[in-house]
Amino acid sequence: MSVRRRAIIAGLSAALATIICGTLLAAAVLVPAPTVVLPFVIVSCLGCPMAAAYEMALALVALRDPQAQLRRELDRLPEAPHPMDL
């Protein structure tokens, strides 16, 4: 998978996890949820977006890695024989 595609998927995943977990947390607080379940819902609704944000940060670091960027630029260059080998 390309680095750019990984960064896009990680960003979409983080946004989707935040929206879903925010909605679930609001529903659990507004609808009378059992008090035993509420701490688990809170921890999971805070942990999932944090994990997605961490993965997104790793993908963005890989996207901005100067060595990887140099390798991609070098891979785009055409191969040429060395002048002394002719």
C-alpha positions in Angstrom: 0.0 0.0 0.0 1.4 3.4 -0.9 2.3 5.9 1.8 -0.2 8.5 0.5 -3.1 6.0 0.5 -2.2 4.9 4.0 -2.3 8.5 5.2 -5.7 9.1 3.5 -7.2 5.9 5.0 -5.8 6.7 8.4 -7.3 10.2 8.3 -10.7 8.9 7.2 -10.6 6.2 9.9 -9.8 8.8 12.6 -12.7 11.0 11.4 -15.1 8.1 11.3 -14.1 6.8 14.7 -14.5 10.2 16.2 -18.0 10.7 14.8 -19.2 7.2 15.7 -17.7 7.3 19.2 -19.1 10.8 19.9 -22.5 9.7 18.8 -22.3 6.5 20.9 -21.1 8.4 24.0 -23.9 11.0 23.6 -26.5 8.3 23.2 -25.1 6.4 26.3 -25.3 9.5 28.4 -28.7 10.8 27.2 -30.5 7.5 27.2 -30.6 5.9 30.6 -27.8 3.5 30.3 -26.9 1.1 33.1 -24.3 2.7 35.4 -22.1 -0.4 35.3 -21.7 -0.2 31.5 -21.1 3.6 31.4 -17.4 3.6 32.4 -16.6 1.0 29.8 -18.4 3.0 27.1 -16.6 6.2 28.2 -13.2 4.4 28.1 -13.8 2.8 24.7 -15.3 6.0 23.2 -12.2 7.9 24.3 -9.7 5.2 23.4 -10.8 4.4 19.9 -10.3 7.9 18.5 -7.0 8.3 20.3 -5.8 5.0 18.7 -6.9 6.2 15.3 -5.2 9.6 15.8 -2.0 7.8 16.8 -2.1 5.7 13.6 -2.8 8.8 11.6 0.2 10.5 13.1 2.4 7.6 12.2 1.1 7.7 8.6 1.8 11.4 8.4 5.3 11.0 9.7 5.9 8.3 7.1 4.5 10.6 4.4 6.9 13.4 5.4 9.9 11.1 5.8 12.8 12.7 3.8 14.5 9.5 3.1 11.4 7.8 1.7 10.7 10.9 -0.4 14.2 10.9 -1.8 13.8 7.2 -2.7 10.5 7.9 -4.5 12.2 10.7 -6.5 15.1 8.4 -7.3 12.8 5.6 -8.4 11.1 8.0 -10.9 14.4 8.7 -12.6 15.3 6.6 -15.7 18.1 4.1 -15.4 21.2 5.1 -17.4 24.4 3.1 -17.9 27.6 4.3 -16.4 29.8 6.2 -18.9 32.8 4.0 -18.1 30.9 0.8 -18.8 30.4 1.6 -22.4 
